[in-house]
Amino acid sequence: MAQNQLGNSGVGTGNGGSNVLSIVSFPLSAIAILFFPIIFGVVAIILAAVGLARKERLAKIALVVAIAATVTGMLLGAMAVSAVS
């Protein structure tokens, strides 16, 4: 009778109850705007895509934000490099 009420651990059930990957994607997207968009942005996109596959509720929004932040960070980086040289 020590079984979890969900019948399993509740991890990866695909019910959309957990938004952990999508939520982690948001701060990584914000960091990607100013610092290393090729690293933080890609990680944010991957986390949001995995969240989308797991049917997380916020995954679509996180994916759009991650892509936009990555592109914005790359454009800002290119403008900064061109302004210096």
Chimera marker file (.cmm) of the C-alpha trace (Angstrom):
<marker_set name="trace">
<marker id="1" x="0.000" y="0.000" z="0.000" r="1" g="1" b="0" radius="0.5"/>
<marker id="2" x="3.033" y="2.242" z="-0.256" r="1" g="1" b="0" radius="0.5"/>
<marker id="3" x="2.337" y="2.807" z="-3.956" r="1" g="1" b="0" radius="0.5"/>
<marker id="4" x="2.221" y="6.363" z="-5.221" r="1" g="1" b="0" radius="0.5"/>
<marker id="5" x="-1.295" y="7.614" z="-5.905" r="1" g="1" b="0" radius="0.5"/>
<marker id="6" x="-0.355" y="8.172" z="-9.545" r="1" g="1" b="0" radius="0.5"/>
<marker id="7" x="0.635" y="4.545" z="-9.880" r="1" g="1" b="0" radius="0.5"/>
<marker id="8" x="4.168" y="5.486" z="-10.927" r="1" g="1" b="0" radius="0.5"/>
<marker id="9" x="6.777" y="8.073" z="-10.130" r="1" g="1" b="0" radius="0.5"/>
<marker id="10" x="4.921" y="10.800" z="-12.029" r="1" g="1" b="0" radius="0.5"/>
<marker id="11" x="8.040" y="11.627" z="-14.040" r="1" g="1" b="0" radius="0.5"/>
<marker id="12" x="7.642" y="11.700" z="-17.800" r="1" g="1" b="0" radius="0.5"/>
<marker id="13" x="4.007" y="10.703" z="-17.807" r="1" g="1" b="0" radius="0.5"/>
<marker id="14" x="3.217" y="13.129" z="-20.621" r="1" g="1" b="0" radius="0.5"/>
<marker id="15" x="0.191" y="14.566" z="-18.883" r="1" g="1" b="0" radius="0.5"/>
<marker id="16" x="1.447" y="18.138" z="-19.151" r="1" g="1" b="0" radius="0.5"/>
<marker id="17" x="1.433" y="18.620" z="-15.389" r="1" g="1" b="0" radius="0.5"/>
<marker id="18" x="5.110" y="19.470" z="-15.139" r="1" g="1" b="0" radius="0.5"/>
<marker id="19" x="6.599" y="22.479" z="-16.916" r="1" g="1" b="0" radius="0.5"/>
<marker id="20" x="10.139" y="22.144" z="-15.608" r="1" g="1" b="0" radius="0.5"/>
<marker id="21" x="11.920" y="22.030" z="-18.967" r="1" g="1" b="0" radius="0.5"/>
<marker id="22" x="9.893" y="24.917" z="-20.358" r="1" g="1" b="0" radius="0.5"/>
<marker id="23" x="10.478" y="27.036" z="-17.262" r="1" g="1" b="0" radius="0.5"/>
<marker id="24" x="14.230" y="26.385" z="-17.340" r="1" g="1" b="0" radius="0.5"/>
<marker id="25" x="14.217" y="27.394" z="-21.004" r="1" g="1" b="0" radius="0.5"/>
<marker id="26" x="13.008" y="30.940" z="-20.200" r="1" g="1" b="0" radius="0.5"/>
<marker id="27" x="16.010" y="32.140" z="-18.125" r="1" g="1" b="0" radius="0.5"/>
<marker id="28" x="18.390" y="30.451" z="-20.550" r="1" g="1" b="0" radius="0.5"/>
<marker id="29" x="16.725" y="32.429" z="-23.336" r="1" g="1" b="0" radius="0.5"/>
<marker id="30" x="17.207" y="35.657" z="-21.407" r="1" g="1" b="0" radius="0.5"/>
<marker id="31" x="20.880" y="34.847" z="-20.843" r="1" g="1" b="0" radius="0.5"/>
<marker id="32" x="21.259" y="34.023" z="-24.552" r="1" g="1" b="0" radius="0.5"/>
<marker id="33" x="20.364" y="37.580" z="-25.531" r="1" g="1" b="0" radius="0.5"/>
<marker id="34" x="23.542" y="38.978" z="-23.960" r="1" g="1" b="0" radius="0.5"/>
<marker id="35" x="25.941" y="36.084" z="-23.375" r="1" g="1" b="0" radius="0.5"/>
<marker id="36" x="26.897" y="33.261" z="-25.739" r="1" g="1" b="0" radius="0.5"/>
<marker id="37" x="23.643" y="32.873" z="-27.696" r="1" g="1" b="0" radius="0.5"/>
<marker id="38" x="25.053" y="29.920" z="-29.608" r="1" g="1" b="0" radius="0.5"/>
<marker id="39" x="25.359" y="27.976" z="-26.344" r="1" g="1" b="0" radius="0.5"/>
<marker id="40" x="22.552" y="29.198" z="-24.082" r="1" g="1" b="0" radius="0.5"/>
<marker id="41" x="20.125" y="29.720" z="-26.942" r="1" g="1" b="0" radius="0.5"/>
<marker id="42" x="20.621" y="26.270" z="-28.398" r="1" g="1" b="0" radius="0.5"/>
<marker id="43" x="20.250" y="24.662" z="-24.964" r="1" g="1" b="0" radius="0.5"/>
<marker id="44" x="17.043" y="26.666" z="-24.409" r="1" g="1" b="0" radius="0.5"/>
<marker id="45" x="15.702" y="25.540" z="-27.803" r="1" g="1" b="0" radius="0.5"/>
<marker id="46" x="16.530" y="21.908" z="-27.046" r="1" g="1" b="0" radius="0.5"/>
<marker id="47" x="14.863" y="22.049" z="-23.615" r="1" g="1" b="0" radius="0.5"/>
<marker id="48" x="11.755" y="23.673" z="-25.078" r="1" g="1" b="0" radius="0.5"/>
<marker id="49" x="11.607" y="21.079" z="-27.871" r="1" g="1" b="0" radius="0.5"/>
<marker id="50" x="11.900" y="18.230" z="-25.386" r="1" g="1" b="0" radius="0.5"/>
<marker id="51" x="9.206" y="19.912" z="-23.306" r="1" g="1" b="0" radius="0.5"/>
<marker id="52" x="7.029" y="20.082" z="-26.413" r="1" g="1" b="0" radius="0.5"/>
<marker id="53" x="7.554" y="16.365" z="-26.998" r="1" g="1" b="0" radius="0.5"/>
<marker id="54" x="6.566" y="15.735" z="-23.371" r="1" g="1" b="0" radius="0.5"/>
<marker id="55" x="3.445" y="17.866" z="-23.943" r="1" g="1" b="0" radius="0.5"/>
<marker id="56" x="4.309" y="20.524" z="-21.387" r="1" g="1" b="0" radius="0.5"/>
<marker id="57" x="1.816" y="23.358" z="-21.292" r="1" g="1" b="0" radius="0.5"/>
<marker id="58" x="4.357" y="26.193" z="-21.690" r="1" g="1" b="0" radius="0.5"/>
<marker id="59" x="6.559" y="24.444" z="-24.260" r="1" g="1" b="0" radius="0.5"/>
<marker id="60" x="5.273" y="26.235" z="-27.379" r="1" g="1" b="0" radius="0.5"/>
<marker id="61" x="5.775" y="29.643" z="-25.821" r="1" g="1" b="0" radius="0.5"/>
<marker id="62" x="9.200" y="28.638" z="-24.507" r="1" g="1" b="0" radius="0.5"/>
<marker id="63" x="10.247" y="27.426" z="-27.959" r="1" g="1" b="0" radius="0.5"/>
<marker id="64" x="9.221" y="30.677" z="-29.642" r="1" g="1" b="0" radius="0.5"/>
<marker id="65" x="10.945" y="32.754" z="-26.952" r="1" g="1" b="0" radius="0.5"/>
<marker id="66" x="14.108" y="30.629" z="-27.155" r="1" g="1" b="0" radius="0.5"/>
<marker id="67" x="14.340" y="30.973" z="-30.937" r="1" g="1" b="0" radius="0.5"/>
<marker id="68" x="13.671" y="34.718" z="-30.817" r="1" g="1" b="0" radius="0.5"/>
<marker id="69" x="16.216" y="35.250" z="-28.032" r="1" g="1" b="0" radius="0.5"/>
<marker id="70" x="18.860" y="33.231" z="-29.854" r="1" g="1" b="0" radius="0.5"/>
<marker id="71" x="18.402" y="35.178" z="-33.069" r="1" g="1" b="0" radius="0.5"/>
<marker id="72" x="18.355" y="38.479" z="-31.167" r="1" g="1" b="0" radius="0.5"/>
<marker id="73" x="21.522" y="37.554" z="-29.280" r="1" g="1" b="0" radius="0.5"/>
<marker id="74" x="23.301" y="36.622" z="-32.492" r="1" g="1" b="0" radius="0.5"/>
<marker id="75" x="22.248" y="39.884" z="-34.159" r="1" g="1" b="0" radius="0.5"/>
<marker id="76" x="23.378" y="41.922" z="-31.149" r="1" g="1" b="0" radius="0.5"/>
<marker id="77" x="26.687" y="40.083" z="-31.159" r="1" g="1" b="0" radius="0.5"/>
<marker id="78" x="27.182" y="40.724" z="-34.861" r="1" g="1" b="0" radius="0.5"/>
<marker id="79" x="26.383" y="44.416" z="-34.400" r="1" g="1" b="0" radius="0.5"/>
<marker id="80" x="28.821" y="44.658" z="-31.491" r="1" g="1" b="0" radius="0.5"/>
<marker id="81" x="31.600" y="43.005" z="-33.489" r="1" g="1" b="0" radius="0.5"/>
<marker id="82" x="30.982" y="45.218" z="-36.523" r="1" g="1" b="0" radius="0.5"/>
<marker id="83" x="30.959" y="48.349" z="-34.343" r="1" g="1" b="0" radius="0.5"/>
<marker id="84" x="34.333" y="47.467" z="-32.845" r="1" g="1" b="0" radius="0.5"/>
<marker id="85" x="36.060" y="46.726" z="-36.129" r="1" g="1" b="0" radius="0.5"/>
<link id1="1" id2="2" r="1" g="1" b="0" radius="0.2"/>
<link id1="2" id2="3" r="1" g="1" b="0" radius="0.2"/>
<link id1="3" id2="4" r="1" g="1" b="0" radius="0.2"/>
<link id1="4" id2="5" r="1" g="1" b="0" radius="0.2"/>
<link id1="5" id2="6" r="1" g="1" b="0" radius="0.2"/>
<link id1="6" id2="7" r="1" g="1" b="0" radius="0.2"/>
<link id1="7" id2="8" r="1" g="1" b="0" radius="0.2"/>
<link id1="8" id2="9" r="1" g="1" b="0" radius="0.2"/>
<link id1="9" id2="10" r="1" g="1" b="0" radius="0.2"/>
<link id1="10" id2="11" r="1" g="1" b="0" radius="0.2"/>
<link id1="11" id2="12" r="1" g="1" b="0" radius="0.2"/>
<link id1="12" id2="13" r="1" g="1" b="0" radius="0.2"/>
<link id1="13" id2="14" r="1" g="1" b="0" radius="0.2"/>
<link id1="14" id2="15" r="1" g="1" b="0" radius="0.2"/>
<link id1="15" id2="16" r="1" g="1" b="0" radius="0.2"/>
<link id1="16" id2="17" r="1" g="1" b="0" radius="0.2"/>
<link id1="17" id2="18" r="1" g="1" b="0" radius="0.2"/>
<link id1="18" id2="19" r="1" g="1" b="0" radius="0.2"/>
<link id1="19" id2="20" r="1" g="1" b="0" radius="0.2"/>
<link id1="20" id2="21" r="1" g="1" b="0" radius="0.2"/>
<link id1="21" id2="22" r="1" g="1" b="0" radius="0.2"/>
<link id1="22" id2="23" r="1" g="1" b="0" radius="0.2"/>
<link id1="23" id2="24" r="1" g="1" b="0" radius="0.2"/>
<link id1="24" id2="25" r="1" g="1" b="0" radius="0.2"/>
<link id1="25" id2="26" r="1" g="1" b="0" radius="0.2"/>
<link id1="26" id2="27" r="1" g="1" b="0" radius="0.2"/>
<link id1="27" id2="28" r="1" g="1" b="0" radius="0.2"/>
<link id1="28" id2="29" r="1" g="1" b="0" radius="0.2"/>
<link id1="29" id2="30" r="1" g="1" b="0" radius="0.2"/>
<link id1="30" id2="31" r="1" g="1" b="0" radius="0.2"/>
<link id1="31" id2="32" r="1" g="1" b="0" radius="0.2"/>
<link id1="32" id2="33" r="1" g="1" b="0" radius="0.2"/>
<link id1="33" id2="34" r="1" g="1" b="0" radius="0.2"/>
<link id1="34" id2="35" r="1" g="1" b="0" radius="0.2"/>
<link id1="35" id2="36" r="1" g="1" b="0" radius="0.2"/>
<link id1="36" id2="37" r="1" g="1" b="0" radius="0.2"/>
<link id1="37" id2="38" r="1" g="1" b="0" radius="0.2"/>
<link id1="38" id2="39" r="1" g="1" b="0" radius="0.2"/>
<link id1="39" id2="40" r="1" g="1" b="0" radius="0.2"/>
<link id1="40" id2="41" r="1" g="1" b="0" radius="0.2"/>
<link id1="41" id2="42" r="1" g="1" b="0" radius="0.2"/>
<link id1="42" id2="43" r="1" g="1" b="0" radius="0.2"/>
<link id1="43" id2="44" r="1" g="1" b="0" radius="0.2"/>
<link id1="44" id2="45" r="1" g="1" b="0" radius="0.2"/>
<link id1="45" id2="46" r="1" g="1" b="0" radius="0.2"/>
<link id1="46" id2="47" r="1" g="1" b="0" radius="0.2"/>
<link id1="47" id2="48" r="1" g="1" b="0" radius="0.2"/>
<link id1="48" id2="49" r="1" g="1" b="0" radius="0.2"/>
<link id1="49" id2="50" r="1" g="1" b="0" radius="0.2"/>
<link id1="50" id2="51" r="1" g="1" b="0" radius="0.2"/>
<link id1="51" id2="52" r="1" g="1" b="0" radius="0.2"/>
<link id1="52" id2="53" r="1" g="1" b="0" radius="0.2"/>
<link id1="53" id2="54" r="1" g="1" b="0" radius="0.2"/>
<link id1="54" id2="55" r="1" g="1" b="0" radius="0.2"/>
<link id1="55" id2="56" r="1" g="1" b="0" radius="0.2"/>
<link id1="56" id2="57" r="1" g="1" b="0" radius="0.2"/>
<link id1="57" id2="58" r="1" g="1" b="0" radius="0.2"/>
<link id1="58" id2="59" r="1" g="1" b="0" radius="0.2"/>
<link id1="59" id2="60" r="1" g="1" b="0" radius="0.2"/>
<link id1="60" id2="61" r="1" g="1" b="0" radius="0.2"/>
<link id1="61" id2="62" r="1" g="1" b="0" radius="0.2"/>
<link id1="62" id2="63" r="1" g="1" b="0" radius="0.2"/>
<link id1="63" id2="64" r="1" g="1" b="0" radius="0.2"/>
<link id1="64" id2="65" r="1" g="1" b="0" radius="0.2"/>
<link id1="65" id2="66" r="1" g="1" b="0" radius="0.2"/>
<link id1="66" id2="67" r="1" g="1" b="0" radius="0.2"/>
<link id1="67" id2="68" r="1" g="1" b="0" radius="0.2"/>
<link id1="68" id2="69" r="1" g="1" b="0" radius="0.2"/>
<link id1="69" id2="70" r="1" g="1" b="0" radius="0.2"/>
<link id1="70" id2="71" r="1" g="1" b="0" radius="0.2"/>
<link id1="71" id2="72" r="1" g="1" b="0" radius="0.2"/>
<link id1="72" id2="73" r="1" g="1" b="0" radius="0.2"/>
<link id1="73" id2="74" r="1" g="1" b="0" radius="0.2"/>
<link id1="74" id2="75" r="1" g="1" b="0" radius="0.2"/>
<link id1="75" id2="76" r="1" g="1" b="0" radius="0.2"/>
<link id1="76" id2="77" r="1" g="1" b="0" radius="0.2"/>
<link id1="77" id2="78" r="1" g="1" b="0" radius="0.2"/>
<link id1="78" id2="79" r="1" g="1" b="0" radius="0.2"/>
<link id1="79" id2="80" r="1" g="1" b="0" radius="0.2"/>
<link id1="80" id2="81" r="1" g="1" b="0" radius="0.2"/>
<link id1="81" id2="82" r="1" g="1" b="0" radius="0.2"/>
<link id1="82" id2="83" r="1" g="1" b="0" radius="0.2"/>
<link id1="83" id2="84" r="1" g="1" b="0" radius="0.2"/>
<link id1="84" id2="85" r="1" g="1" b="0" radius="0.2"/>
</marker_set>
